[in-house]
Amino acid sequence: MMALLIWANVTGIALLAGIALAAQLEAVRAGEDDPRLLDSDDDGIPDRTDPH
């Protein structure tokens, strides 16, 4: 049981790390330094998609 839990934890970490790496590589390919969207007013909606 412990081995299964450790395997699931390591798999989850590897999956999240892979997604983060893919996002960073896509941002570099698109010419952006940072793949995160800016949110200057902390409302949880990125500035690019915020209608206000």
C-alpha positions in Angstrom: 0.0 0.0 0.0 2.8 2.4 0.8 4.5 1.7 -2.5 1.2 2.5 -4.3 0.9 5.8 -2.5 4.5 6.8 -3.1 4.1 5.8 -6.8 0.9 8.0 -7.1 2.7 10.9 -5.4 5.7 10.7 -7.7 3.5 10.3 -10.7 1.5 13.4 -9.8 4.7 15.5 -9.3 6.1 14.3 -12.6 2.9 15.2 -14.4 2.8 18.7 -12.9 6.4 19.3 -13.7 5.9 18.1 -17.3 3.0 20.5 -17.7 5.0 23.4 -16.3 7.9 22.6 -18.6 5.6 22.4 -21.6 4.1 25.7 -20.8 7.5 27.3 -20.4 8.7 25.9 -23.7 5.6 27.1 -25.5 6.1 30.6 -24.0 9.7 30.7 -25.2 8.6 29.5 -28.6 6.0 32.2 -28.8 8.5 34.9 -27.7 7.2 35.5 -24.2 9.5 35.3 -21.2 6.8 34.2 -18.8 3.8 32.0 -19.6 1.7 33.4 -16.7 -1.0 35.9 -17.5 -0.8 39.2 -15.6 -3.5 40.1 -13.1 -2.9 43.6 -11.7 -6.1 43.9 -9.7 -6.0 40.4 -8.0 -9.6 39.5 -9.0 -8.5 36.2 -10.4 -9.2 37.2 -14.0 -6.2 37.9 -16.2 -6.0 41.4 -17.5 -6.1 40.3 -21.2 -9.5 38.6 -20.7 -11.0 41.0 -18.1 -13.8 43.1 -19.8 -13.5 45.8 -17.1 
